[in-house]
């Protein structure tokens, strides 16, 4: 939804001038494409509730910009930020920091120690006793908060 708002604003000369963001002629039409992606995502979420009826296979992930098994999202949404990118980067940071701490402590003390019970971070919360649905809903809540912050900081320079 943040993409819909950003593409609309970038395609509207008056709004882009007011918010001091680059005006891109025709970018407002991307709002339609982004809305279609939202519809596809909502359809996926509807049928992916427990028990899942649809798989999020590689052909379904690639148009969304989620590449490979690393959870890397390219390109970033905007200067304002993108929730998916934030969470994927957080997941990646949890993996890399856990690996670095393990290697350092193994070299320093002879036995490797870990930061998280399990990486990536969402598995850590599951190991702490959270249900999978709790983790998902709480990440959704954080995602909405990130989207609101991204949109609310558009005018701030």
DSSP file (Angstrom, degrees, kcal/mol; ACC not computed):
  #  RESIDUE AA STRUCTURE BP1 BP2  ACC     N-H-->O    O-->H-N    N-H-->O    O-->H-N    TCO  KAPPA ALPHA  PHI   PSI    X-CA   Y-CA   Z-CA
    1    1 A X     >        0   0    0      0, 0.0     4,-2.0     0, 0.0     5,-0.2   0.000 360.0 360.0 360.0 -30.9    0.0    0.0    0.0
    2    2 A X  H  >  +     0   0    0      1,-0.2     4,-2.9     2,-0.2     5,-0.2   0.902 360.0  53.0 -64.2 -39.6    3.0    2.3    0.6
    3    3 A X  H  > S+     0   0    0      2,-0.2     4,-3.0     1,-0.2     5,-0.3   0.895 105.9  53.7 -61.3 -39.9    4.0    1.7   -3.0
    4    4 A X  H  > S+     0   0    0      1,-0.2     4,-2.0     2,-0.2    -1,-0.2   0.940 112.6  43.7 -60.1 -46.9    0.5    2.7   -4.2
    5    5 A X  H  X S+     0   0    0     -4,-2.0     4,-2.6     2,-0.2    -2,-0.2   0.933 115.6  47.6 -64.8 -46.0    0.8    6.0   -2.3
    6    6 A X  H  X S+     0   0    0     -4,-2.9     4,-2.5     1,-0.2    -2,-0.2   0.904 112.9  47.3 -65.5 -41.6    4.4    6.7   -3.3
    7    7 A X  H  X S+     0   0    0     -4,-3.0     4,-1.4     2,-0.2    -1,-0.2   0.887 112.9  49.7 -68.5 -36.4    3.8    6.0   -7.0
    8    8 A X  H  X S+     0   0    0     -4,-2.0     4,-0.6    -5,-0.3    -2,-0.2   0.941 113.1  46.1 -64.2 -46.1    0.6    8.1   -7.0
    9    9 A X  H >< S+     0   0    0     -4,-2.6     3,-0.8     1,-0.2     7,-0.4   0.890 111.3  51.7 -64.3 -39.8    2.5   11.0   -5.3
   10   10 A X  H 3< S+     0   0    0     -4,-2.5    14,-2.8     1,-0.2    -1,-0.2   0.788 111.1  49.0 -68.1 -26.3    5.4   10.7   -7.7
   11   11 A X  H 3< S+     0   0    0     -4,-1.4     2,-0.7    -3,-0.2    15,-0.4   0.513  96.1  79.9 -90.0  -5.5    3.1   10.9  -10.7
   12   12 A X    <X  -     0   0    0     -3,-0.8     4,-3.0    -4,-0.6     5,-0.3  -0.905  66.6-158.6-106.1 111.9    1.2   13.9   -9.4
   13   13 A X  H  > S+     0   0    0     -2,-0.7     4,-2.1     1,-0.2     5,-0.2   0.872  90.7  48.2 -59.9 -40.2    3.1   17.1  -10.2
   14   14 A X  H  > S+     0   0    0      2,-0.2     4,-2.1     1,-0.2    -1,-0.2   0.942 115.7  42.6 -67.3 -47.5    1.4   19.2   -7.5
   15   15 A X  H  > S+     0   0    0      2,-0.2     4,-2.6     1,-0.2    -2,-0.2   0.900 114.2  51.8 -66.1 -40.9    1.8   16.6   -4.7
   16   16 A X  H  X>S+     0   0    0     -4,-3.0     5,-2.2    -7,-0.4     4,-0.7   0.897 110.7  48.7 -63.6 -39.7    5.4   15.8   -5.7
   17   17 A X  H  <5S+     0   0    0     -4,-2.1     3,-0.3    -5,-0.3    -1,-0.2   0.907 112.5  47.8 -65.7 -41.0    6.2   19.5   -5.7
   18   18 A X  H  <5S+     0   0    0     -4,-2.1    -2,-0.2     1,-0.2    -1,-0.2   0.908 117.7  40.5 -66.1 -42.0    4.6   20.0   -2.3
   19   19 A X  H  <5S-     0   0    0     -4,-2.6    -1,-0.2    -5,-0.1    -2,-0.2   0.488 107.8-125.7 -86.1  -3.0    6.4   17.0   -0.7
   20   20 A X  T  <5 +     0   0    0     -4,-0.7     2,-0.3    -3,-0.3    -3,-0.2   0.898  62.9 137.3  57.7  44.2    9.7   17.8   -2.5
   21   21 A X      < -     0   0    0     -5,-2.2    -1,-0.2    -6,-0.2    -2,-0.1  -0.861  65.3 -85.3-112.7 154.5    9.9   14.4   -4.1
   22   22 A X        -     0   0    0     -2,-0.3     2,-0.5    -3,-0.1    -5,-0.0  -0.343  39.9-131.9 -62.7 133.6   10.9   13.8   -7.8
   23   23 A X        -     0   0    0    -12,-0.1     2,-0.5    -2,-0.1   -12,-0.2  -0.753  22.4-170.8 -84.7 128.7    8.1   14.1  -10.2
   24   24 A X    >   -     0   0    0    -14,-2.8     3,-2.1    -2,-0.5     4,-0.3  -0.964  23.3-127.7-123.5 112.5    8.0   11.2  -12.7
   25   25 A X  T 3  S+     0   0    0     -2,-0.5   -14,-0.1     1,-0.3   -13,-0.1  -0.370  93.8  12.0 -61.4 129.8    5.5   11.6  -15.5
   26   26 A X  T >  S+     0   0    0    -15,-0.4     3,-1.3    -2,-0.1     4,-0.4   0.380  89.1 117.7  86.2  -4.2    3.3    8.5  -15.8
   27   27 A X  G X   +     0   0    0     -3,-2.1     3,-1.4     1,-0.3     4,-0.4   0.783  63.4  70.9 -67.1 -24.7    4.4    7.1  -12.4
   28   28 A X  G >  S+     0   0    0     -4,-0.3     3,-1.2     1,-0.3     4,-0.4   0.794  87.9  64.2 -61.3 -26.1    0.8    7.4  -11.2
   29   29 A X  G X> S+     0   0    0     -3,-1.3     4,-1.0     1,-0.3     3,-0.9   0.737  88.0  68.7 -70.5 -20.9   -0.1    4.6  -13.5
   30   30 A X  H <> S+     0   0    0     -3,-1.4     4,-3.0    -4,-0.4    -1,-0.3   0.747  84.1  73.1 -66.3 -21.4    2.1    2.3  -11.5
   31   31 A X  H <> S+     0   0    0     -3,-1.2     4,-2.3    -4,-0.4    -1,-0.2   0.872  93.9  52.7 -58.9 -36.8   -0.5    2.7   -8.7
   32   32 A X  H <> S+     0   0    0     -3,-0.9     4,-2.0    -4,-0.4    -1,-0.2   0.930 110.8  46.0 -65.0 -44.9   -2.8    0.4  -10.7
   33   33 A X  H  X S+     0   0    0     -4,-1.0     4,-2.1     1,-0.2    -2,-0.2   0.922 113.0  49.7 -63.1 -44.0    0.0   -2.2  -11.0
   34   34 A X  H  X S+     0   0    0     -4,-3.0     4,-2.1     1,-0.2    -1,-0.2   0.877 108.9  52.9 -63.2 -37.0    0.8   -1.9   -7.3
   35   35 A X  H  X S+     0   0    0     -4,-2.3     4,-2.4    -5,-0.2    -1,-0.2   0.886 107.5  51.7 -64.9 -37.9   -2.9   -2.2   -6.5
   36   36 A X  H  X S+     0   0    0     -4,-2.0     4,-2.4     2,-0.2    -2,-0.2   0.890 108.6  51.1 -64.5 -38.5   -3.1   -5.4   -8.6
   37   37 A X  H  X S+     0   0    0     -4,-2.1     4,-2.6     2,-0.2    -2,-0.2   0.878 108.4  52.0 -65.9 -36.8   -0.1   -6.8   -6.6
   38   38 A X  H  X S+     0   0    0     -4,-2.1     4,-2.8     2,-0.2     5,-0.2   0.933 109.6  49.6 -62.5 -45.0   -1.9   -5.9   -3.4
   39   39 A X  H  X S+     0   0    0     -4,-2.4     4,-2.3     1,-0.2    -2,-0.2   0.904 111.7  48.0 -60.2 -42.1   -4.9   -7.9   -4.6
   40   40 A X  H  X S+     0   0    0     -4,-2.4     4,-2.3     2,-0.2    -1,-0.2   0.907 112.4  49.6 -64.7 -40.9   -2.7  -10.8   -5.5
   41   41 A X  H  X S+     0   0    0     -4,-2.6     4,-2.7     2,-0.2    -2,-0.2   0.901 110.7  49.1 -65.3 -40.4   -1.0  -10.7   -2.1
   42   42 A X  H  X S+     0   0    0     -4,-2.8     4,-2.4     2,-0.2    -1,-0.2   0.895 110.6  51.1 -65.8 -38.9   -4.4  -10.6   -0.3
   43   43 A X  H  X S+     0   0    0     -4,-2.3     4,-1.8    -5,-0.2    -2,-0.2   0.910 111.0  48.7 -62.5 -41.4   -5.6  -13.5   -2.3
   44   44 A X  H  X S+     0   0    0     -4,-2.3     4,-1.0     1,-0.2    -2,-0.2   0.934 112.4  47.9 -62.2 -46.0   -2.5  -15.4   -1.4
   45   45 A X  H  < S+     0   0    0     -4,-2.7     4,-0.4     1,-0.2     3,-0.3   0.873 108.1  56.0 -64.3 -36.4   -2.9  -14.6    2.3
   46   46 A X  H >< S+     0   0    0     -4,-2.4     3,-0.6     1,-0.2    -1,-0.2   0.926 116.4  35.0 -61.2 -44.9   -6.5  -15.6    2.2
   47   47 A X  H 3< S+     0   0    0     -4,-1.8     6,-2.2     1,-0.2     7,-0.4   0.487 110.0  65.3 -90.3  -2.9   -5.8  -19.1    0.9
   48   48 A X  T 3< S+     0   0    0     -4,-1.0    -1,-0.2    -3,-0.3     4,-0.2   0.375  72.6 117.2-100.4   4.4   -2.5  -19.4    2.9
   49   49 A X  S <  S-     0   0    0     -3,-0.6     2,-0.2    -4,-0.4     4,-0.1  -0.273  81.9 -38.8 -62.7 159.7   -4.1  -19.4    6.3
   50   50 A X  S    S+     0   0    0      1,-0.1    -1,-0.1     2,-0.1     2,-0.1  -0.447 138.1  36.9 -65.2 128.9   -3.6  -22.5    8.3
   51   51 A X  S    S-     0   0    0     -2,-0.2    -2,-0.2    -3,-0.1    -1,-0.1   0.573 101.0-134.3 -78.9 139.6   -3.8  -25.1    6.7
   52   52 A X        -     0   0    0     -4,-0.2    -4,-0.2     1,-0.1    -2,-0.1  -0.318  25.8-179.8 -64.5 136.6   -2.1  -23.6    3.7
   53   53 A X        +     0   0    0     -6,-2.2     2,-0.3    -4,-0.1    -5,-0.2   0.491  68.0  50.9-110.3 -10.6   -3.7  -24.3    0.4
   54   54 A X  S    S-     0   0    0     -7,-0.4     2,-0.4   -10,-0.2    -1,-0.1  -0.954  74.5-134.5-130.6 147.3   -1.2  -22.4   -1.8
   55   55 A X        -     0   0    0     -2,-0.3     2,-1.2    -3,-0.1     5,-0.1  -0.813  10.3-139.0-102.9 143.4    2.6  -22.6   -2.0
   56   56 A X        +     0   0    0     -2,-0.4    -1,-0.0     4,-0.1     5,-0.0  -0.571  44.8 171.4 -94.2  67.7    4.8  -19.5   -2.1
   57   57 A X    >>  -     0   0    0     -2,-1.2     4,-1.7     1,-0.1     3,-1.0  -0.173  49.3 -92.4 -77.0 170.9    7.1  -21.1   -4.7
   58   58 A X  H 3> S+     0   0    0      1,-0.3     4,-2.2     2,-0.2     3,-0.2   0.874 123.3  56.2 -54.9 -44.2    9.9  -19.4   -6.5
   59   59 A X  H 3> S+     0   0    0      1,-0.2     4,-0.6     2,-0.2    -1,-0.3   0.835 110.8  46.2 -60.6 -28.6    7.7  -18.4   -9.5
   60   60 A X  H <4 S+     0   0    0     -3,-1.0     4,-0.3     1,-0.1    -1,-0.2   0.804 113.7  48.6 -80.6 -29.5    5.4  -16.6   -7.2
   61   61 A X  H >X>S+     0   0    0     -4,-1.7     5,-1.6    -3,-0.2     3,-1.2   0.856  96.8  68.8 -78.8 -35.7    8.1  -14.9   -5.3
   62   62 A X  H ><5S+     0   0    0     -4,-2.2     3,-1.6     1,-0.3    -1,-0.2   0.865  94.2  53.4 -60.4 -42.3   10.2  -13.5   -8.1
   63   63 A X  T 3<5S+     0   0    0     -4,-0.6    -1,-0.3     1,-0.3    -2,-0.1   0.785 106.3  56.5 -63.2 -21.6    7.7  -10.9   -9.4
   64   64 A X  T <45S-     0   0    0     -3,-1.2    -1,-0.3    -4,-0.3    -2,-0.2   0.571 119.3-110.9 -83.8  -9.0    7.5   -9.5   -5.9
   65   65 A X  T <<5S+     0   0    0     -3,-1.6     9,-1.7    -4,-0.5     2,-0.8   0.581  74.1 135.2  91.7   9.5   11.3   -9.0   -5.8
   66   66 A X  E   < -A   73   0A   0     -5,-1.6     2,-0.4     7,-0.2    -1,-0.3  -0.836  40.5-161.4 -93.1 111.3   12.1  -11.6   -3.3
   67   67 A X  E >>> -A   72   0A   0      5,-2.2     5,-0.8    -2,-0.8     3,-0.6  -0.758  37.5 -33.9-103.8 139.6   15.1  -13.4   -4.8
   68   68 A X  T 345S-     0   0    0     -2,-0.4     3,-0.4     1,-0.2    -7,-0.0   0.006  94.6 -54.8  58.6-159.0   16.4  -16.9   -3.9
   69   69 A X  T 345S+     0   0    0      1,-0.2    -1,-0.2     2,-0.1    -2,-0.0   0.295 118.6  83.2 -98.7   7.4   16.3  -18.4   -0.5
   70   70 A X  T <45S-     0   0    0     -3,-0.6    -1,-0.2     2,-0.1    -2,-0.1   0.590  93.8-127.8 -88.9 -10.4   18.1  -15.5    1.1
   71   71 A X  T  <5 +     0   0    0     -4,-0.6     2,-0.3    -3,-0.4    21,-0.1   0.701  51.4 160.0  72.3  17.9   15.0  -13.3    1.6
   72   72 A X  E   < -A   67   0A   0     -5,-0.8    -5,-2.2    17,-0.0     2,-0.5  -0.575  27.8-153.4 -78.1 135.1   16.8  -10.5   -0.1
   73   73 A X  E     -A   66   0A   0     -2,-0.3     2,-0.4    -7,-0.2    -7,-0.2  -0.939  14.0-142.6-112.9 122.6   14.4   -7.8   -1.5
   74   74 A X        +     0   0    0     -9,-1.7     2,-0.1    -2,-0.5     3,-0.0  -0.991  67.9  23.1-132.2 141.4   15.6   -5.7   -4.5
   75   75 A X  S    S-     0   0    0     -2,-0.4    -1,-0.1     1,-0.0    10,-0.1   0.722  84.2-119.5 -85.4 169.4   15.2   -2.9   -5.2
   76   76 A X        -     0   0    0      1,-0.1     3,-0.1    -2,-0.1    -2,-0.1  -0.374  24.5-121.2 -66.4 151.9   14.4   -0.9   -2.0
   77   77 A X        -     0   0    0      1,-0.2     2,-0.3     2,-0.1    -1,-0.1   0.941  67.1 -54.4 -63.3 -52.6   11.1    0.8   -2.1
   78   78 A X    >   -     0   0    0      1,-0.1     3,-0.7    -3,-0.0    -1,-0.2  -0.947  59.8 -75.2-171.3-178.1   12.1    4.4   -1.6
   79   79 A X  T 3  S+     0   0    0     -2,-0.3     3,-0.1     1,-0.2    -2,-0.1   0.798 125.6  62.9 -66.8 -26.3   14.1    6.8    0.5
   80   80 A X  T 3  S-     0   0    0      1,-0.2    -1,-0.2    -3,-0.0     2,-0.1   0.735 113.1-115.9 -72.4 -21.6   11.2    6.5    3.0
   81   81 A X    <   -     0   0    0     -3,-0.7     2,-0.4    69,-0.0    -1,-0.2  -0.245  15.8-111.7 107.8 163.3   11.8    2.8    3.5
   82   82 A X     >  -     0   0    0      1,-0.1     4,-2.4    -2,-0.1     5,-0.1  -0.999  10.2-142.7-139.7 131.8   10.0   -0.4    2.8
   83   83 A X  H  > S+     0   0    0     -2,-0.4     4,-2.6     1,-0.2     5,-0.3   0.921 101.8  50.7 -62.6 -46.3    8.6   -2.7    5.4
   84   84 A X  H  > S+     0   0    0      1,-0.2     4,-2.9     2,-0.2     5,-0.3   0.933 111.6  48.6 -59.3 -44.3    9.5   -5.9    3.6
   85   85 A X  H  > S+     0   0    0      1,-0.2     4,-3.0     2,-0.2     5,-0.2   0.907 109.8  53.1 -62.2 -40.7   13.0   -4.7    3.1
   86   86 A X  H  X S+     0   0    0     -4,-2.4     4,-2.2     1,-0.2    -1,-0.2   0.921 113.3  41.8 -60.3 -44.6   13.3   -3.8    6.7
   87   87 A X  H  X S+     0   0    0     -4,-2.6     4,-2.4     2,-0.2    -2,-0.2   0.881 115.2  49.4 -73.4 -36.8   12.2   -7.2    7.9
   88   88 A X  H  X S+     0   0    0     -4,-2.9     4,-2.4    -5,-0.3    -2,-0.2   0.909 112.8  47.9 -67.4 -39.4   14.3   -9.1    5.3
   89   89 A X  H  X S+     0   0    0     -4,-3.0     4,-3.1    -5,-0.3    -2,-0.2   0.902 111.3  51.5 -65.1 -39.5   17.3   -7.0    6.3
   90   90 A X  H  X S+     0   0    0     -4,-2.2     4,-2.3    -5,-0.2    -2,-0.2   0.897 110.5  48.4 -61.7 -40.7   16.6   -7.7    9.9
   91   91 A X  H  X S+     0   0    0     -4,-2.4     4,-1.8     2,-0.2    -2,-0.2   0.911 113.3  47.2 -65.3 -42.1   16.4  -11.4    9.2
   92   92 A X  H  X S+     0   0    0     -4,-2.4     4,-2.8     2,-0.2     5,-0.2   0.909 110.9  51.5 -65.6 -42.2   19.6  -11.3    7.2
   93   93 A X  H  X S+     0   0    0     -4,-3.1     4,-3.1     1,-0.2     5,-0.3   0.897 107.9  52.6 -62.2 -40.1   21.3   -9.3   10.0
   94   94 A X  H  X S+     0   0    0     -4,-2.3     4,-1.8     2,-0.2    -1,-0.2   0.900 111.6  46.9 -63.4 -38.7   20.2  -11.9   12.6
   95   95 A X  H  X S+     0   0    0     -4,-1.8     4,-2.2     2,-0.2    -2,-0.2   0.960 116.9  41.9 -64.6 -50.8   21.7  -14.6   10.4
   96   96 A X  H  X S+     0   0    0     -4,-2.8     4,-2.8     1,-0.2     5,-0.2   0.897 114.6  49.6 -68.0 -41.0   25.0  -12.8    9.9
   97   97 A X  H  X S+     0   0    0     -4,-3.1     4,-2.6    -5,-0.2     5,-0.2   0.908 111.6  49.8 -65.5 -39.0   25.4  -11.5   13.4
   98   98 A X  H  X S+     0   0    0     -4,-1.8     4,-2.2    -5,-0.3    -1,-0.2   0.917 113.0  47.0 -62.7 -42.6   24.8  -15.0   14.8
   99   99 A X  H  X S+     0   0    0     -4,-2.2     4,-2.5     2,-0.2    -2,-0.2   0.915 113.5  47.6 -65.7 -43.6   27.3  -16.5   12.4
  100  100 A X  H  X S+     0   0    0     -4,-2.8     4,-2.6     2,-0.2    -2,-0.2   0.914 112.8  47.7 -65.7 -43.2   30.0  -13.8   13.2
  101  101 A X  H  X S+     0   0    0     -4,-2.6     4,-2.8    -5,-0.2    12,-0.4   0.908 112.0  51.1 -63.6 -40.9   29.5  -14.1   17.0
  102  102 A X  H  X S+     0   0    0     -4,-2.2     4,-2.1    -5,-0.2    -2,-0.2   0.937 112.6  45.1 -61.2 -47.2   29.7  -17.9   16.7
  103  103 A X  H  X S+     0   0    0     -4,-2.5     4,-2.1     2,-0.2    -2,-0.2   0.912 114.9  48.3 -64.7 -41.8   33.0  -17.8   14.7
  104  104 A X  H  X S+     0   0    0     -4,-2.6     4,-2.7     1,-0.2     5,-0.2   0.943 114.2  44.4 -64.2 -48.5   34.5  -15.2   17.0
  105  105 A X  H  X>S+     0   0    0     -4,-2.8     4,-2.9     8,-0.2     6,-0.7   0.826 112.2  53.5 -68.8 -30.0   33.7  -17.0   20.2
  106  106 A X  H  X5S+     0   0    0     -4,-2.1     4,-1.1    -5,-0.3    -1,-0.2   0.913 114.3  41.5 -68.8 -40.8   34.8  -20.3   18.7
  107  107 A X  H  <5S+     0   0    0     -4,-2.1    -2,-0.2    -5,-0.2    -1,-0.2   0.888 123.3  39.3 -70.4 -38.9   38.2  -18.8   17.8
  108  108 A X  H  <5S+     0   0    0     -4,-2.7    -2,-0.2    -5,-0.2    -3,-0.2   0.910 133.3  17.9 -79.9 -44.7   38.5  -16.9   21.1
  109  109 A X  H  <5S-     0   0    0     -4,-2.9    -3,-0.2    -5,-0.2    -2,-0.2   0.489  97.9-116.2-111.4  -5.6   37.1  -19.4   23.7
  110  110 A X  S  <<S+     0   0    0     -4,-1.1     2,-0.4    -5,-0.5    -4,-0.2   0.201  93.8  73.3  90.0 -18.1   37.3  -22.7   21.8
  111  111 A X  S    S-     0   0    0     -6,-0.7     2,-0.2     0, 0.0    -2,-0.2  -0.997  82.2-123.4-131.8 131.6   33.5  -23.2   21.8
  112  112 A X        -     0   0    0     -2,-0.4     2,-0.3    -6,-0.1   -10,-0.2  -0.493  23.1-161.4 -76.0 138.8   31.1  -21.2   19.7
  113  113 A X        -     0   0    0    -12,-0.4     2,-0.3    -2,-0.2    -8,-0.2  -0.864   8.6-139.5-115.5 153.7   28.3  -19.3   21.4
  114  114 A X        -     0   0    0     -2,-0.3   -16,-0.1     1,-0.1   -15,-0.1  -0.832  12.4-152.1-115.8 151.7   25.1  -18.0   19.7
  115  115 A X  S    S+     0   0    0     -2,-0.3     2,-0.3   -21,-0.1    -1,-0.1   0.881  87.1  35.9 -81.8 -45.0   23.2  -14.7   20.0
  116  116 A X  S    S-     0   0    0    -22,-0.2     3,-0.2     1,-0.1    -1,-0.1  -0.726  79.5-124.1-109.4 156.5   19.8  -16.3   19.1
  117  117 A X  S    S-     0   0    0      1,-0.3     2,-0.3    -2,-0.3    -1,-0.1   0.858 100.0  -6.7 -65.1 -33.9   18.4  -19.7   19.9
  118  118 A X  S    S-     0   0    0      3,-0.1     6,-0.4     2,-0.1     2,-0.3  -0.938  87.6-100.8-159.8 138.7   17.9  -20.1   16.1
  119  119 A X  S    S+     0   0    0     -2,-0.3     2,-0.2    -3,-0.2   -28,-0.1  -0.829  88.4  56.4-106.1 149.7   18.4  -17.9   13.2
  120  120 A X  S >> S-     0   0    0     -2,-0.3     3,-1.5   -29,-0.2     4,-1.1   0.534  91.4-114.6 -70.9 174.5   16.7  -16.2   11.3
  121  121 A X  H 3> S+     0   0    0      1,-0.3     4,-1.7     2,-0.2     5,-0.2   0.757 110.2  60.8 -58.5 -33.8   15.0  -14.1   14.0
  122  122 A X  H 3> S+     0   0    0      1,-0.2     4,-1.4     2,-0.2    -1,-0.3   0.842 103.8  51.5 -67.0 -29.7   11.4  -15.4   13.5
  123  123 A X  H <> S+     0   0    0     -3,-1.5     4,-2.3     2,-0.2    -1,-0.2   0.822 103.2  60.0 -72.0 -30.2   12.6  -19.0   14.4
  124  124 A X  H  X S+     0   0    0     -4,-1.1     4,-1.4    -6,-0.4    -2,-0.2   0.928 105.1  48.1 -59.5 -45.7   14.2  -17.5   17.6
  125  125 A X  H  <>S+     0   0    0     -4,-1.7     5,-2.1     1,-0.2     4,-0.3   0.870 109.4  52.8 -65.3 -35.8   10.8  -16.3   18.7
  126  126 A X  H ><5S+     0   0    0     -4,-1.4     3,-1.3     1,-0.2    -1,-0.2   0.901 108.0  51.0 -64.6 -39.7    9.3  -19.7   18.0
  127  127 A X  H 3<5S+     0   0    0     -4,-2.3    -1,-0.2     1,-0.3    -2,-0.2   0.784 102.5  61.5 -67.0 -26.3   12.0  -21.4   20.1
  128  128 A X  T 3<5S-     0   0    0     -4,-1.4    -1,-0.3    -5,-0.2    -2,-0.2   0.555 130.3 -93.7 -75.8  -7.5   11.1  -18.9   22.9
  129  129 A X  T < 5S+     0   0    0     -3,-1.3    -3,-0.2     1,-0.3     2,-0.2   0.437  79.1 139.0 111.7   0.4    7.6  -20.4   22.9
  130  130 A X      < -     0   0    0     -5,-2.1    -1,-0.3     1,-0.1     2,-0.1  -0.526  53.9-118.7 -74.9 144.4    5.7  -18.1   20.6
  131  131 A X     >  -     0   0    0     -2,-0.2     4,-2.1     1,-0.1     3,-0.2  -0.475  24.0-113.9 -75.1 155.4    3.2  -19.8   18.3
  132  132 A X  H  > S+     0   0    0      1,-0.2     4,-2.4     2,-0.2     5,-0.2   0.888 119.0  53.3 -58.2 -39.4    3.8  -19.3   14.6
  133  133 A X  H  > S+     0   0    0      1,-0.2     4,-2.6     2,-0.2    -1,-0.2   0.862 106.1  53.7 -66.1 -33.9    0.6  -17.3   14.3
  134  134 A X  H  > S+     0   0    0     -3,-0.2     4,-2.5     2,-0.2     5,-0.2   0.932 109.6  47.6 -62.9 -45.4    1.8  -15.0   17.1
  135  135 A X  H  X S+     0   0    0     -4,-2.1     4,-2.2     2,-0.2    -2,-0.2   0.930 113.8  47.4 -61.5 -45.8    5.1  -14.3   15.3
  136  136 A X  H  X S+     0   0    0     -4,-2.4     4,-2.3     1,-0.2    -2,-0.2   0.940 113.7  46.1 -63.3 -48.6    3.3  -13.7   12.0
  137  137 A X  H  X S+     0   0    0     -4,-2.6     4,-2.4     1,-0.2    -1,-0.2   0.902 113.4  49.4 -63.7 -41.4    0.7  -11.3   13.5
  138  138 A X  H  X S+     0   0    0     -4,-2.5     4,-2.3    -5,-0.2    -1,-0.2   0.870 110.7  49.7 -68.2 -35.5    3.3   -9.4   15.5
  139  139 A X  H  X S+     0   0    0     -4,-2.2     4,-2.2    -5,-0.2    -1,-0.2   0.875 109.6  52.7 -68.5 -35.8    5.5   -9.0   12.4
  140  140 A X  H  X S+     0   0    0     -4,-2.3     4,-2.4     2,-0.2    -2,-0.2   0.922 108.8  49.9 -61.6 -43.9    2.3   -7.8   10.5
  141  141 A X  H  X S+     0   0    0     -4,-2.4     4,-2.2     1,-0.2    -2,-0.2   0.931 111.6  47.4 -61.6 -45.4    1.8   -5.2   13.3
  142  142 A X  H  X S+     0   0    0     -4,-2.3     4,-2.5     1,-0.2    -1,-0.2   0.869 109.8  54.6 -62.8 -35.7    5.4   -4.0   13.0
  143  143 A X  H  X S+     0   0    0     -4,-2.2     4,-2.2     2,-0.2    -2,-0.2   0.910 107.9  48.2 -64.2 -43.4    5.0   -3.9    9.3
  144  144 A X  H  X S+     0   0    0     -4,-2.4     4,-2.4     2,-0.2    -2,-0.2   0.908 111.1  51.1 -63.8 -41.7    2.0   -1.6    9.5
  145  145 A X  H  X S+     0   0    0     -4,-2.2     4,-2.4     1,-0.2    -2,-0.2   0.923 110.2  49.3 -61.6 -43.6    3.9    0.6   12.0
  146  146 A X  H  X S+     0   0    0     -4,-2.5     4,-2.6     1,-0.2    -1,-0.2   0.892 110.6  50.9 -62.4 -39.6    6.8    0.8    9.6
  147  147 A X  H  X S+     0   0    0     -4,-2.2     4,-2.3     2,-0.2     5,-0.2   0.910 110.9  47.9 -64.8 -42.3    4.5    1.7    6.7
  148  148 A X  H  X S+     0   0    0     -4,-2.4     4,-2.5     2,-0.2    -2,-0.2   0.913 113.1  48.0 -65.4 -42.2    2.9    4.5    8.7
  149  149 A X  H  X S+     0   0    0     -4,-2.4     4,-1.3     2,-0.2    -2,-0.2   0.910 110.7  52.2 -64.3 -41.6    6.2    5.9    9.8
  150  150 A X  H  < S+     0   0    0     -4,-2.6     3,-0.2     1,-0.2    -2,-0.2   0.923 114.7  41.3 -61.4 -44.6    7.5    5.8    6.2
  151  151 A X  H >< S+     0   0    0     -4,-2.3     3,-1.2     1,-0.2     4,-0.3   0.864 112.6  53.7 -72.9 -34.8    4.5    7.7    4.9
  152  152 A X  H 3< S+     0   0    0     -4,-2.5     3,-0.3     1,-0.2    -1,-0.2   0.711 106.0  53.9 -74.1 -18.2    4.4   10.2    7.8
  153  153 A X  T 3< S+     0   0    0     -4,-1.3    -1,-0.2    -3,-0.2     3,-0.2   0.305  77.5 100.4 -97.1   9.4    8.1   11.1    7.3
  154  154 A X  S <  S+     0   0    0     -3,-1.2    -1,-0.2     1,-0.2    -2,-0.1   0.888  87.3  40.7 -60.7 -39.8    7.7   12.0    3.6
  155  155 A X  S    S+     0   0    0     -3,-0.3     2,-0.3    -4,-0.3    -1,-0.2   0.673  93.2 100.1 -85.1 -17.7    7.6   15.7    4.2
  156  156 A X              0   0    0     -3,-0.2    -3,-0.0    -4,-0.2  -137,-0.0  -0.526 360.0 360.0 -74.3 129.9   10.3   15.7    6.9
  157  157 A X              0   0    0     -2,-0.3    -1,-0.2     0, 0.0    -3,-0.0   0.326 360.0 360.0-122.3 360.0   13.7   16.9    5.6
